[in-house]
Amino acid sequence: MGFVTWEWRGRSAANGAAALLASVAAIALSAQLANAQQAAQPADQQTDQTKKADEEKAAQAGATLLDKILVISRTGETAIESLASASHVDQEQLDRRMATTPNEMLLGVPGVAAQADARRVSTSINIRGLQDFGRVAVIVDGARQNFQRSDHGTQSTFYIDPELVKSVDVIRGPVANTYGSGAIGGVVFFDTKDAADFLKPDETWAGSVTGRYESNGKGWTSSASGAYRLNENWDVLGNIVYRNYDDYKDGGGDTVKGTGFDVLSGLLKTTIRPTDNSELKLGWVGSSDGWNEISGGVPVNDVDLTSNTFTARYNISDEDKSWLDLHINTSYNKTNLDLTSLVPQNRFDPVTGLPVVLPAGSQSTFDVGTTGIDIWNTSRFETGNVAHELTYGGDWAGDNVKTGGTAGGDSFYTPSGKRNVSGAYVQDKLTWEWLEVIAGLRYDNYSLKDDTHDISGDRVSPRITVGVSPFESASLAGLQFYGTYAEGYRSPSITETLISGNHPAGVSFPFLPNPNLRPETGKTTEFGINYKQNDILEAGDAFRLKAAYFNNDVDDYIDGVTLSAFDPTSGCPFGPGIPICFQYQNFAKAKINGFELEGVYDAAWGYAGLSASITNGHTISYEGDRADLATIPSSQVTAQLGLRFLEDKLTVGGEVQYNGKPKGNAVAKDYTLVHAFASYQATDNLKIDFRADNLFDVKYANPLNGSTTVAVYEPGITLKLAATMRFGG
């Protein structure tokens, strides 16, 4: 229920672009001189270096992206081993994508879409047609990101700079309910960089600087990192990123107002290893942002935002004590948004609904703080011929929402209040030869209150997964089939339950609270296959494939509805505005089903990947009325190809993505995007990256933005050039 479009404050980056291009040229020249010196080394020294490189390549043979261990996994699984729809995005992929905003990090991940509107640094993630109000748990280093502001379009957003992230894990569906309450859509876990990602084994300190220029919006990114090893058991890392972008142009050549931004982000992290089998990570991630909201082409509000996340993660394990693999995570995330009106604005009083003038200088504030603790342990043991991985734990998260400001200000429509969600679970993974079974139970409890309401509820949710690997032949031994039934439980949010007052602009009508909202229960059935095979076409190559069909019934699904004041049963009163009301209500269910596929072939010459997702969904009222679900994303097919040259120093390739219009979306259209990239590791200490996004300058809009006030077209062709210099000692 927001009421304006957006315009970010930006500054010209033309001078910065020229400086970057000059710097890249100078550094590249020095790199060529360094290569010439290397060529002049004795033959035996070159042979040793070549041998070392060959050994490193051999160690990686047969491994693909799906073989990377999921940071989010509580039993140390890789994506291909997981009996669930899981994906992993690693540092190499993130570097290739040269992501400017969080949604660009998730390119090609099946079943996942992102909504950003014009506010490109704030993102909402959609998994399998579910988003907002905690349906997708977005986690940064173990900290839940629960910021919410009532608005048209997306309701829940988070803030993380891609330069600070080293990997992203995604688990789709309520099988992820061991990672916190409410995640009936799934979990997205952003793991930030560590000092170990910069320091070589023989180094005490290391640093890097990156400069990047983007043609569309004349954007400039500067990043600097520094790592220091105090001793073999203690290291620290600092990272700072500054981005400065003007408004971009869409594929039709038109400037999209309100899409520039100017943001400063940072990261501090230290890792301490008290013993050989324990580790403590302390971290801070923050960002500071500012922009102008516009209405009718005129700036009407000045917005300042700060986001800070503090985390502490401790793990202790012991090979001699198979029952011990203990993790304790604590976190605190605070997001503050301050809004100041720049001009007098005609509004409606939130209580009376009568016209009022909001004077220039009026302020509104949105402060959301989330505290969390997550504790679990995995015990490994055997009973007969059956191996067990028994995981048990509990978690708690508390949201404290404080909004305020001038009467008639926008903060009135994001209600203040407190919500606590907690849970405990036990899950056993049993493995016997060709059979794998995962059985689990989770108990959830929630409470929600403000000055006049105090609401609570609880539930037990089960999970059962059966996987079989029935074949022994060399070509089929890596084929695994699995089936899952899992349930998840999402409590109503503060806004869904307590929103009240009158619509502030355009026309006046009441928002009605609904303290009788029932929690949502997601019930998912999923059937999938995992397949892995090495040495298929040549020695050392690898093929990995994951595919799944899912059906998710969300009982008591919550969505906004429009009520008529002429209906005496609606509870909607006649007021000074139009005779309607808005209220969040339960539907009998939302039915969502779809298919997902993710495959990759990797060999010495390069890699080829294919991912696809098709999602359909609708709501059903208690009277049996059916309506298309507005949060269904595009169906997607993404093909990726990369070729390696010059002993893997040069990688070139691209992505082609087809997006099919969601069923029932009247404004969406089909579109196809083509991207290209090149990455050159000129020396051990210099890397040059180039990328062209939307190579054919297609004009398109995100279908998830179809319900917003103004359609926001995405960027047209965008050329990106970056240079990264590393140093250490």
N, C-alpha and C positions, 0 to 999 in steps of 0.2 A: 504494500500500500504506500509506496513512495510517490512523490508528487512532482518530480522534476527530472530532466535529463542532466547530463554531467559534462563538465569541462574541467580538465586538469591544468594546473599551472605548469608551464614549460618554458624553456629558454632555448635560444638558437644554439645548435651544435655544429654549425658549418665549420667554424674555426677548429673545433675538436676533430672533425672528420679529416680535415687537411693535415692536422698534426699526426693523426693516427696513420694515414696513408704514407706520410713521409717517414714515420718511425718504422712501419713495416718494411718499407723499401731499404732503409738503412740496416735494420736488423737482418733482413734476408741476405744482404750483401755480406755482412759479417759472418753469417752462417755458411755462405759459400766458401769464404776464406778458411773457416774452421774445417770444412769438409776437405778442402785442398790439403790442409796440414795433416788431416787424418789419412788421406791417401798416400802421403809421403812417409807414413810410419813403416817400420820394418815389416816384412812379409809375415814373419812368425807372430808378431803382435796382432796384425790384422787377422790372422788365422785364429788366434785365441779369442778375439772378439766375435768373430763369425761363429766359432764353435759354441760360445756362450749363448749367442742369440738362438742358434739351432736347438740347444738344450732347453731354452725357455719355451720355444715353440712346441717342442716335443712334449713338454710337461702339460701344455694346454690342449694337446690333440684330443679329439673326442669330446670336448667340452663346448657347450653353447650357453646362450643366455639362460635357458630354462634349467641349466645345471647349477646356477648360482644359488647358494643358500639364502633362503628368505630371512631377512632380518626380523620380520614379524613372526616367524615360525617359533612355536614354543617347544618343538621337538627337533630342531635343527634340520628341517627338511629343505630340499630344493623344490622349485616349482614343478618339475617333472615328476618328482616323487610324491607330491601332495595329492591326496584323493579329494581334491576340491579345485575350483576354478581360481587358480592363483597365477599371478604374473609378476615379473621382476624387471625393473628398468635400472641398468647399472650406469656407472660413471661414463663409460665409453659411449653409450647411447645418448646420455644427456649432453655430452660434449658435441656429438654430431648434430643434435637438434638446436644447439645454440639458443636455448629457450630464453625468452624475455620475460614471460609470465608463467605462472604455475600450470595453466592448461596446456601449454606447448610441451611440457614434460611428459604428458600422457598420450602423445600421438600414437595411434595404432594399437593401444591396449584394448582388447575386446571387451565390450560391455560397459565401457567407461566413457563418459562425456563430461565436458566442463562448460559452465555458464559464467560469463564474465561481464556481459553488457558492455557499456563504454568504460567501466571502471576496471581496466585490464589487470591491475595488480591485486584486485580482490576477486576471489574465485569461489564458486560453489561446484561441488563434484556430484555427478549423477552416476549411479551404478544400477544398471538393469531397470531404468525408469524410475528409480527412487532417489530423492534428494531432499535437502532442507530439514531443519529441526532435528538433526541427529540421526536420521535414517542411514546416512553414511558417516561412519566415524572417521574423521580426519585427524591424524595423529602426527605430531612433529617431535621426534626424539622421545616418545612416550607420553607427550602432553596432548590432551584433547583440545581441539580448536572449536569453541562453541559460540563465537561471536554471532549475534543476530540483530538485524535492524529491519523493522517493517518497511516494506517497499513494494513497488510493482516489480514483478519478475522474481528473481532469486531472493530468498530470505536469510540464508546462512552463508557467511563468507569467511575465508581465512586468508592469512598473509604470510608468504614465505618466498624469499628470492631464490630462483633456480641456481644461482652461483654458489649458494651455501649448501646445496644438496648433493650427496654422492650417490644415493640410490632411492628408488621408490618401489614399495611392495604393495600389491593389490590382492585382496581376497574378496571374491564376490559371493554374496548370499549370506544367510544367517549362520552358516557354519563358522563364521568369524565371531560368534558371540562369546568366545573365551577372551576376546580383546576388549570387552566392555559392554555395558548395557545399551540397548537401543539400536544396535547396528544391524537392522534387518535387511539393509541393502548391501552392506559390506564394509570393508575397512581399507583406507589408504594410509600407508605409513611412510612418512618422509624421514629418512635418516641423514643427518647432516655430516659434514666432513670432520675427520679426525686428524690430529698431528701426524699419525702414521701414514696418511694418504700423501703427505708431502715429504716426510723425512726418509732418506735412504738409510739402510742399516748402519753405515759407517759415519753418518752425519750427526752433528750436535744441533745444528740449526739449518733452516731452509726457508725460502720465501719465493713468492711469485707475484708478478704483476700482469694484468690483462687489460688491454684496451680494445674496444669494439665499436664499430660504426654501423648503423643501419640506415639504408637509403630512404625508406618510407617512414616519414615522421622525423627524419634527420636525427636519429637517436644515437646517443652516446652512452656507453657503459664503461666504467672504470672499476677495477677490482684489484685488491691487494691482499695477500695472505702471508702470514708469518708463523712458523712453527719452531719450537725449541724443546730439546730433550734435556731436562735437568739431570736425570740419571736414567738407567736402563728401565726403571719402573715408574717414571713420572715424566709426562710430556704435556705441553700446552699448545694451543692454536688460537690465533686471532684472524678474523677475516672481515673486511669492510667492502661494501659494494655501493656505488652511486650510479643511478640511472637518470637520464634526462632526455625526455622524448616530447616532441611536438605532436599535434594531431596528425594522424595518418590519413592516407587516401584509400578509398575502396577500389575495387576492380574497375569501376566506371570512371575513375579519375576524380571523383568528388571527395573533398575533405570532410571527414566525419568529425563533427564538432564534439569536444569533450573527451577525446581519447588520448590526449597527451598526459604525461605524468612526470613527476620529479620526486624520486624516492631514495632514501638513504637506509641501508640495511647493514646489519653486523652480526657477528658470531664470535663467541668466546667459549672455549671448551678445554677442559683438562682431563686427562686420563691417569689414574693412579692405580698401581697394581700392588696392593699391600702384601700379597703372597703370590706364589707361583700359580695358584689356581683361583685367584679372585681379582676382581676389577671394579673400580669405581669411576664413573664418568659424571662430571659436573658441567653443566652447560647453560648458556644464555643465547637466545636468538631474538633479535629485535628489528623493528623497522619504524621509520618516521616518514610520514607522507602528508602531502597537502594538495588540494585541488579546489576548483570552483565548480559548483553546480549551476547549470544554466537552465533557463526556461524561456522559450521564445527567442533563443539566440542571445539572451542577456544574462550575465552572471547575477545570480540572486543570493547564493550562499557561499561563504568561505568555510572550507572544511579542513580540519587538522586531525590527523590520526596517528596514534602511536600504538604499537603492539609489542609486548615483551613476553617471552616464554622462558621460564627457568625450570631446569630438570636436574634430577639426581638419579642415576641408575647404578645399581650394585648387583653383581653376579658372583656367586661362588659355586664351584663344582670340584669334584675330586674323582679321578679315575678309579681310585681304590675304594670309593664310597659311591656305588652306583645309585644309591637312593638320594644322593645330594646333587641337585642342579637348581639352586635357589636364585630367584630374581626379585629384587625390590626396586620399584620405580616410584618416585614421587615427582610431582610437577605443579607448577602454577603458571597460568596464562592470563594476562590482563590486556584487554584492548579498550582504548579510550578514543572516542570520536566526539569532537567538539564542532558544533555548527553555529556560525554567526551570519545573520542575515545582512546582506550588503545594501539592499534597497527595501523600502516599505513594500509589504506584500499583503494582498487581499486574501484573507483566510476566513474560516468559519470557527467560531468559538467551540472548543471541544466538548463543553458541557451543554450549552444552550443551542448550538447549531446556528446561531445568528451571525451575520457578517461582522468581522472585525478587521482592523488593520494591524498587521504585525510590523512594528517600527524597525527601521534599520538599526543594526547593532544588537537585536534580540538574539539570545543564545539558547541552544539546546545541547544536551549532553547525553551520550550513550556510553556507559561504562559496564563492561561485562568481564567478570573475573571467574575463572574456573580452577578449582583446586582438585588434584587427583592423587590417588595412591593405588598401586597395582602390585600385588604380591603373588608369585606362583612358584611351585617347585615341581620338577619332574623326577620321578623315581623309576629306574630301569632294573628289571629283574626277570627271571624266567620261572615258569611253572611247567615242568615236563619239557616238551618240545616247543612250548609257546613263549615267545618273547613279549614282554609288557613294557610300555612306556606310559606310566600313570602320572598324569598332570592334574594338579589340584591347586586352587588358589581363590583369591577374592579381590575385588576392586571397589572403589568408591570415587564418585566425582560429584562436586558441588558447584552449581552455578549461582552467582550473586549478580543480579542485574539491577543497575541503578540508572534511571533516566530522569531528566529534569530540565528545567528551563522556563522560558516565558510561556504563559498560557497561550495555546494556539500554535506552539512550536511543534515540530515533527516528533520530538521525543515522547510526546503524550501518547503516541500510538504504538510505542514499544513499551509495554508495561514493566514496571519494576517488580521484583519478587525474587524468591529463592527456590531452587530445585535441587534435590539430592537424589542421586541414583546409585544403587549399590548392588552387588551380586557376589555369589560364590558358586563355584563349579568344580566338577570332577570329571575327568575324561581319561579313558584307557584305550591305548592303541595296542592291539594284539596282533602279532605276526607269527604265522606258521606256514613255512614253505611257500606255497602259491596263494595262500589266503591271508588277507589283512582285514581286520575289523576295528572300527573306531566307535566307541559308545560313550556318550556323555550326558550329563544333566547340568543345567544352570538354573539357579534361583535368582530372581530379580526382585528388587523392592524400590519404590520411589515415593517421594513426598514433595509436595509443591505448595507454596503458600505466599500470601501477601498479607496486608493488614486485615483483610476480611475473609480470606479463604484459607483452608487447610485441607489438602487433598492427598490421598495416598493409595497405594495398591501394590500387589505383588503377584508373582507367577513362577511356575517351574516349567522350563523349556527343555525338551529332549533333542538328542542327535544320535543317529545311527548311520554308519557308513560301512559298506562291504565292498572290498576290492579283491579281484581274482586275477592271477597271472597264469592262465591254464596251459600255455605252450612251452615246450622245451627246445624246439628247433632253433637254430642259430638266428634265423631271420625273424622269428616271432617271439623269441624269449623276452623281448622288451615290451611286449604288448600287454596292457593291463586294462581291465574293465572295472568300473565302479558304479555303485548306486548309493544315493544319500537321501535321507529324510531328516530335515532339521527345522527347528522352530526358533523364533526370536521374538523379543518383547520390547516395544518402544512406548515409553510413557509420554503423555502430552507435554508439550513445551509450555513455558510461561506465557508466551504470546498467544498460542492457540487457545489457551484456557482463559486468559484474563484480559485480552484486548478489549478496549471500550472507547467511548467518545464518538465524535462526529468526524467524518471525512473532512480534511482540512482545506482542500482547494478544488476548484472546478465546480463541483456540485456538493451539496451537503446531504449526508445520510448517516445513520448511526452504525457503529460497530458494536456488536453485542458479545459480552463474555459468555463462556460456556463451561462452568465448573463441573458439569456432568459428563464431560468427554471421557470416553473409555479408551484405554491404551490400545495400540495396534499390536496384532500378533501376526507375524510373518510365518507362513508354513510352506517350505520349499521342498520339492522333490527334484532331484537332479540325477541324470545318467551321463556318464562320461567315459572317455578313453584317454589313456596316456600311452605314448609309444616312443621308445628310444632305440636307436641302432647306430653303431659305429662302423667305419670301414666299409661303406656302401659302394661308392664309386672309385675311391682311392684311399690309400692308407692315411689314417688320421682324420678323415672327415667324420661328420656327425649329423644325424637327423633327429629332431625332436618334434613331437606333435601332441597337443592337448585339444580336445574337443568335448563339448558338453551341451546337452539339452536340459533346460530347466523350466519348471512351472512353479510360480510363487503366488499363493493366495494370501493376501493381507487382510485378515479379518478386522472389522471396525476401523477401516482406513479413514484418516482424518483429512478433510479438504475444506476449502472455503466455499460457502454457498451464498446466494442472494435470496433474501426473503422478501415477500410482499406484505406491505402494511394492510392491504385489503384482505389478507387471509387471517381470520381471527385466531387460528391455531398456531400461527408462526411466532407469536410473541413480539412481532415488530411493531413499534408504535408509530403513529403519525407524528411528524415533526415539521420544522420550518422548511426542510428541503424536499427532495423527491421521496416518494412513498416506498422506499426499499430499505433493507438493512443488510449488513454483511456479518456472517458468523461462521466460525469453524465448527463443523459437525462431523459425526461419524457416518460413514457409509457401511453397508453390510460387508462389502469387501472390495478390494482391488485385485483383479486377476491379471497377472503378468507372466508371459512365457517367451521363450526365445532360444536361440542357438548361438554358440560362441566357438570359435576356432582360433588356435594360435600355433603356427609351425615355423621351424627354422632349419635350414641346411647350412652347415658351416664347413669350409675346407680351407686349404692353404691359400687358394686364389681369392677367396672372399666369402660372401654369405648371401643367402636369399631367404626372405621371410614372407609369410602371408598370414594375415589375421582377418577375422570377419566376425560380425555380430549382427543379429537380427532380433529386435525386441518388439513385442506387441503388448498392449495393455489397455484395460478399461475398468471403470468403476461400476458397481452394481448397488443401487440404493436398496433400502429395506423393503420398498414397494416393488422391487424387481426391475426398475428402470436402469438402462445401460447407457454409459457415456464414455467417449474416448478419454484416456488419461492424458492430460496436457504435458506431463513430464516425460513422455516417451521420446528418446533421442533418435537421431538418424540411424538407419541401418548402414553399416559401414563394411567396406572391403579395402584393406590396406596391403599393398605389395611393396616390399623393400628389397633393394639390391645394392650390394657394396662390393667393390673390387679393390684388391690390395696390390700395390706395386712397390718397387724399390726396397725389397726386404721388409715389407710391411710398414715402411715409413710414410707411404702415401696411400690414402684410402679415398676413393671417389665413388659416388653412387647417388641414389635418390629414392623417393617414395612416391607412389601414386595411390590416392585415396578416393574411392567412390562413396558418396553420401546419398542415401536414398531417403526421400521425404517420408516422415512418419505418417502412418495411417491416421486420418482424422484431423491432421493439421492443415487448416485451410490456407495458410500463408507460406508454408514451407515449399521448397523446390529441390529437385535433384541437382547435385553438382559434383564435379570431379576436380581434385586439386593435385598438382604435380610439384614436387620439391626436389632440389638437387643440392649436393654438398661435396666438399673436398676438404680433407684434413691432411696436413703435411707436417710430420715431425722432423723439422730440418736438422736439428741436433738434439742431444739429450736435454738441452736447456731452452730450446726454442720450438714453439709450435705455432703454426699458422692455420686458421680455419676460415672457410668460406661456405656460405649457404645462400641459396635462392629459394624463398618460400613463395608459393602461389605463382609459379613460373609463368603461367599463361594469363595472369591478371584477371582471374575469374571474379565476378561480382557475386557475392553470396552472403547469406545471413544464417546465424545459428538458429535452428528451429526452436530451441528451448527459449529463445527470446521472443517468440511469437506472441506471448501473452503480455509483453511489456507495453508501455505507453507508446514508445517510438521505436521502430525497427532500427537496429544498429548493424550496419554492414561491416563485415570483417575486412582486414587489410588486403589490399591488392598486392602486386608483386613487391617483394621486399628483399633487398640484397644485404647480406651481412658479411663483414670482414673483421677478423680479430687476430691479434697476435698475443701470445703468452710467453713471457720470459721467466725462466726459473733459475734460482741460484741457491747455493748452500755450501756448508763446510763443517 
